[in-house]
Amino acid sequence: MRPFQELVAEAEAAPTEGWDFSWFEGRATEERPSWGYARAMAERLARADAALDIQTGGGEVLASARKLPTLTVATEGWPPNVAKATALLHPLGAVVVAAPEDAPLPFGDQAFDLVVSRHPVTPHWTEIARVLQPGGTYFAQHVGPRSAFEIVEYFLGPQADDPETGRGTRHPDRERAGAEAAGLRIVDLKAERLRMEFHDIGAVVHFLRKVVWMVPGFTVDRYRPQLVRLHERIETEGPFVAHSTRHLIEARRPEA
């Protein structure tokens, strides 16, 4: 295995904007959910008239769809991602709107017949219901409870569930209740736990720089002793294993 400092320096130099995870190829793996979110999303987009993608990241997942509705809008709150999504989606005819993740959606009532999202930080159910037309659909893949907590707790120690931040509490049943309280009807809800493997310490560093809410305030200097120990552990024992959790949710606004 390459030296610790070389792997870490390479990871620190890698760009983190957007949701392109190709940098991890050959260095980390994650099982994919059986339902194939991008494919299923694309099928629904092809049948929609007006669609909204909430928290689009760099726009990569939305751009993978073969056909977009005549009216397609994406929101994103992080400025580097806004720029990346704009460059990627504008040529496809989609509009990108800079909007904070915790603010009301900047659209009128009943503006869309389809709302999609992949890994929103927090689903704001009343806003989702408000912008959906009667009979409209919310289709999304969410991060589930205690996702990748093996790596979180390696650096931070045991973590209690925190309803204030959502950490550890993103259970499908809780989201079902939130959607139904907003007046939506659940059409489908399924969950899976998926194996992750980190094959070198650079992959760990890049992951924590990219997914910043996992270990808030992460820097290599701050966590160097833990990183060195983990590097030695991977060298002697093989990949560091964690598990992500994902759930697929499809909800519909009733016609009446």
N, C-alpha and C positions, 0 to 999 in steps of 0.2 A: 504494500500500500504506500501511496505517496506521503511525504512528510506532512505533519500537522499544519505547519505554517503555510505551506504551499496550498493545501486544500482550503484553508480558511481564507487566505488572501484572494483566491479565485472566487470563492463564494461572496466575499464582501464587494468585489468589483462587478458582480453580475447585476443587471438591471432588475428591478422588482415591480415595475408598473404592469398593469394588465393581469389577465388570468391565463397567460400562456405558460404551461408548465414543462415545455420541451427541454429546458435546461436540466431537468432531473433525469433525462434519459440515460440509462446505464448506471445511475447513481442512487435512485430511489424508485420504489414502485408502490402503487396503491391499487387494490382491486376496484373494479368499476361495478356500480350497481347493476343488477340484472335487467332493469327496466329500460336502460338506454335513453337517458333524459334528452340528449340533443336530438336524437332521431324522432322521439315522440313529440318534442316541442316543434320540430320542423313540420311534422304532419299537421299539427293544429294551426301553425302559422299559414300554411298553404290554403287553409279553408277560411281564414279570418278576413275581415274587411278593415278593421282598425285594431292594432296591437300595441301594447306597452310592455317593454322589458325593464323591470325595476332593478336598480343596482347592477348595471350591465358589466361593470369592470372595464376591461379594455374592449368590450364588444365582441370578443372572439366567439362566444357560444352563439349569440344571435347571428353573427355573420356566417356561421356554418350552415344555416338554413338555405336550402336551394331556392326557395321562393318566399319573398316577404310580402305582406299585405300592402295595398296602395298607401295606407297611412300606417307607418311604423315609427314609434318613438321609443327612445331609451333614456333612462335617467342614470346619473352617476354623480357621486359626491366628492370623490378624491380628484383634485385638479390634474395630476399626471394621467390618471385613467380617462378623464374627460377628453383630454387632448388625443390620447391614443384611440379611444372609441370613435371620436369625431373623424379622424383620418381613415379609420377602417370602415365605418358605417355610412358616411355621407355618400361615397360613390355607389353604394347599394340603394340609395334613396331613403335611408332612415335618418331621422333627426335625433340628435343627442342634446339633452337638456341637463345642465348642471343643477343638481338639486341635492341638498343635504339629506342624508338617510333618515334623520329623525324629524324632518319637516313634513307638513302636509304635501301631498302630491300636487304639482302646479298645473292641474287640469280640471276642466269642468266636470260636473256630474254626468255619469253615463256616457263617457267619451269613447270607451273601448269595448269591443265584444270579446277580446282576449287579453289577459294580463299574464305575463310569464316572469319567472325569476329563477336564477340558479344561485343558491347560497346567499340569500339576503341576510343582512346582519340581524334584523328584526322584522318580521312581517307585521305591518300596520294594517290590521284587518278592517277597521272601519274605513280607512282610506281606500283600500283595495275594493271593498264593496261599493263605495261611493262612485268610483270611476268606471265600474263595470255596468254595462247595459243590462237590463232584465234579460235573463237567459244567457248572459255572458259567463265566461269561464276563467278561473285562476288556475294555472298549471305551473308547478314549481318543484324544484328539488331543494330541500332544506338540509342544513347541517343538524344532526341529531344531538342527543345528550352526551356529554362527556367525550366528545370526539377528540381523538388523538391525545387523550389525557395521560397516557403513559409518558409522552414526551413533556407535556406540561408539568406533571408532577415530578419528573426527574429534575427539573430546574427549580421548581417552586415548592416542592414538598406537597403533602396531601392537601387537596382543595375541596372545600365544602361547596355544595350547590349554592348559587347566589341568584335569587330571583331578580334582584335589582339590575344586574348586568346580563342575565340570561345564561351565565356560565354554569354548565352542568344541568340546566333545567329545560332544554329544548326538546321536551318529550312530545311525540306525536299526539298523545291524548290531550296535552295542554294546548297544542295548536288547533286540534279539532274543536276544543271548547271555545277558543278565541275566534275561530272562523264562524262557528255557529252563533256565537253571541253577536257578531256583526251582521247576522242575517243570511249568511251563506250556507249552502247545503253541501255536505261532503259527498263527493262522487266516488273517490278512491283515495286510500291512504295505506301506504305500505312502507316498511322500514327494513334496513339491512345493516349489519356490522361487517366491516371490510378490513382486511389485513393491509398494513403499511409496512414497508421495510426501507430503512435508511442504510445504505451500503458504505457511506463514508461521512466524515464529520462535516465536509463541505456541504453535503445535502442537508444536514441538520441546520447549519447556519443559514443557508439560503431559504429554507422553509420558514424559519423563525423571523427572518427579515421580511419575507413576503407576506406571511400570515401574521400580522403584527399583534393581533389580539391574543394569540396563544400565550406568549410570555411578554406581557407589557413592559416596555422599556428595555427590551433585549438589545445588548451590544456584546461583541466578542470580548472586549476588555472587562466588562462587568461580570461575565460568566466564564472567563477563561479557565479557572480551575475545573469547573464541571465539564467544560468542553474537552479539556485535555484528558480527563478520566474517561469520558465517553469515547474519545478517539482510541484510547488504549483498549477499552472494552470491545469496540468493533474489530480492532486488529486481532484480538485473541479469541473472541467468541462468535464473530460474524455479525450480520446486520442487526441493528436496533429495531425491534418490532413494536409497532403501535397499532391501534385499530381506530379507523374513522367510523362514524355513524352517519347515515343518510336516511332521509325519508322523502318519498314522493307523495305530493298532495295535489289533488284535483278537487276544486270546489266550484259551485255554480251559484250565481245569483238567481233566485226564483223569478219566473216570468211575472207573477202577480206582484 
